[in-house]
Amino acid sequence: TLSIKQEEIFNDSSYKVMTLKELFQLIETRSSCSNQIQHHYPNQSSPTNHILHLYRQHQLDSIIPGRRLLHGTSGSNIDDYTLRPKPAVVFFDCDDCLYFDQWTIAGHLTDKIENHCQKEFGLPTGYAYTLYKKHGTALRGLIAEGYLSKDCSVSMDGFLDKVHDLPIHELLSPDVPLRDMVLKIDPSIRIFVFTASVSHHAQRCLEALGIADLVEGIIDVKDCQFETKHSISSFHIAMEKAGIDDPEACVF
């Protein structure tokens, strides 16, 4: 006979995460209710398979530095630990993430930033890299040291447009395995690009790679108020742009 808690699990047709304790209970009763298990968990060959996924997730949560456990759980409270819910949105980086070209495009961008800093601002050779090391991006450094103003769209757009002026369609080509991989993502999970560059650069990359039609939107450096992509505020902005308020529903 199923316990009340187990009956509640089986009577809920929506996805229901289970705790380790509940999974053990299911395994104990699997011989008498295997059909019900398969009906509600068609993607799991058995509760044992589910529990292995749970164990693997907990392993990663425990050993990856800085990885946060689910709200309300701890490493020692394994009975209340559950599989993470299915994400609502995935944020992909663009450069050297959706593609990797041995840093060829990155090198071109670095050279353009260096040349712009020398010619337009009279900065010494290598100072653009100094700004990058000190402020996280050369752009943030130029703003911090007064060479650019966030309030002047003409100068900001002039810098961003010039340094991203690359023949992307000559540098990248359609990536069929990448497209196949993205198409395998659950179609209910929305896909965005979260980039430290500008949207028109990311859009050209997506078009060249052949996946532009699979991406719902792009969150770029302008959306993030020119903060670095590592800033907490940038992650909040990305979530806001995607209409998501729960970080547990996001994969970055």
N, C-alpha and C positions, 0 to 999 in steps of 0.2 A: 504494500500500500504506500502511495506517495504521501510525503508530508505536505502540510499546507504550503510551505515555502516552495516546494518542488512543483506542486500543482499550479501555483501562481506563475512560475517560470514557463510551464508548458502551455498555459492558457493565454499567454501574452504572445500575439502573433508578430509583434515588432521585435527588432533586435534587442536582446537583453544581455548585458554583460553579467558574468557570474563570478562569484568569489571562489577562491581555491577550495574553501570548505564545501560550498555548494557543488562544485565539480566532483569532489570525492563522493558526496552523497549520490550524485547521478551515476557515477561509475558503479557504486554498490547496487543500484537498482536497474542498471542498464539491461539486464537480461529480461526484465518484465516490462520495460517501456522503451525498447530500442526504436520502435516505429515512431513514437512521439518525439524522441530525440532527433531522429532524422528529419521529421517534418519541420521542426522549428530551427534546426541547425543544419540545413542541407549542404552548406559549404564545409562542414566538419565531418570527416569520415567516422569519428567517434568522439565521445567526451575525452578520451585519452589524448587525441590529437589536439583538442582545445586546451587541455591542461599543459601540454608541451609548449604551445604558443605562450601560455601564461608564464610558464617557468622561464622561457627564453627572454620574454620581455622584462621580467623581474631581474634576471641576470644582468641585462644591459643597463637597466635603471640603477643597479647597485655598483657597477664597475666604471661607467662612463663619468668622468669628472664633471661636476656641475649639473648633471642631469637631474631634473626634479621628478619626484614621484607624484602620482596622482593626488589630487586634493584629498585630505582626510586619511591618508595611508602613511605607513612608515615601513622601513625595511624589516622591522621585527614583527609587525602586525600582518602576517601573511594571510590570515584567514579573511581579512577584509580587503585584500588586494585583488583588483580585477583587471581584465584586459582594457586597454585604452579604447575609448569609443572610436568609431570610424571618423576620420577627419572630414570636415566640411569643405576645406580649401587647402590647396597646396601652392606654396610660393616658390618658384624656381628663380635662382639667380640666372643671369644671362651670360656675360662674358666668362669664359673658362669654366663654365658649368654645363650649360646646354650644349656647348661645343668645347673642344680643347684642340688648339692649333699650335701647341708648343709656344704659347705666349706671343705669337706673331702679331695679332691685333693689339694685344696689350702693349707690345713694344712700339707699335705705330702711335698709339694713344699717348704713351709716355714721351715719345719724341715730339709730338705736336704740342703737348703741354709745356715741355722744356723750351721749345722754340718760341711759343707765344709769350712765355714769361720773360724771355730775353729781349724779344723784339718790341713787345707792347709795354712792358713795365721796366725794362732796363735792368733786370735782375742778373746776377752773375751766373755763370755756368754751374749747374748742379743745385741751384737754390730751390728749384721746383721740388726736387727730391727731399731737400731739407724741410720744406713746408709739409710735404706728405708725412714724413717721419714725426714731425712735431704736432701736427693737427689732425692726422688721420687721412686727409686727402689734400692735394694741392689746392683745390678749390676752397676748402675751409680755411686753409692758410692764407690764401689771397684775400679772403673776406676779413679774417681776423687781423691782418696787418694793413688793411685799408686800401689794397689795390683794386678790390671790387666791392660793390655795395649790393646787398640783397634787394635794396629798394630801387635799384636802377635796372630795369628789365633789359634795356638796350645793351648795356655792358655785360650783364650776366648771359644773355642769350648769344651775344657776339662771341664770348669766350667758349661757351658750351657748343655752339654750332661749329666753330672753327676747329676745335680740337677733336670733334667727332666726325669731321668731314673725311670719310674714308670710303673707298670703293668696296663696300662689304660684299656685294654680289660677285666680285672677283676674288675675294678672300675666303668666302664660305660657299659651300654647295649643298644641295639637298641631302639630308641625312635620313635615309629610309629606316635604319634600325632605331634611330631616335624617335621618328614618327610612330613606328610600331610600338615602342615602349610607352609613349604617352597615350596612345590609343588603348592600351591595356589597363590604364587607370580607370577605376570605377567611374562611369559617366556622371554619377550623382555628385562627385567631388569636383568642385570648381578649381580652375587652374589660372594662376596669375604669374606674371614675371615681376620680381622685386629686384630692382637694379640700382646701382650707384651712378649709372650713366643717365642719359636723357632718353625719353620715350622713343624719339624718332630713330635713334641709334639701335635700341633694342628691337624696334619694329622691323628695321631693315635686316637685322640678324635673324629674326623669326621667319621673315619671308625667304631669306636665302637658304635657311635650313629646311624650309618646307613644312613648318608647323604653326604658322601665324593663325590659321583658322581654328587651332585647338586651344588657343589661349584667350581667356575672357577679357583680360585687361593687363595694363602695365602700370606699376607704381615706380616712379623714377625719382631722381634727386630733387626735382622741383616740387613734387608732391611732399617730399620729406623736409621741405623748407631748407634745403641745402645742408642738412645735417648728414653725418656719415651714416651708412647703412647699419653700423654697429650700435647706433644710439637707440636707447629704449624708446624714445619718442618716434623714431622711424618705424619700429615694429608696431607701435600703437596706430600710427597713420596707415600702415599697410592693412591692418585689420579693419580699421574704420572704412577704408576705401572698398574693402571686400564685404562690408556689412556684417562683420563678425566681432562679437564681444567676448568670446571665450577662447583664451589661448590654447586650451586643451583640444579645440576643434581645428587647430592649424598645424600644418607641417611646413617648416621653413627649410 
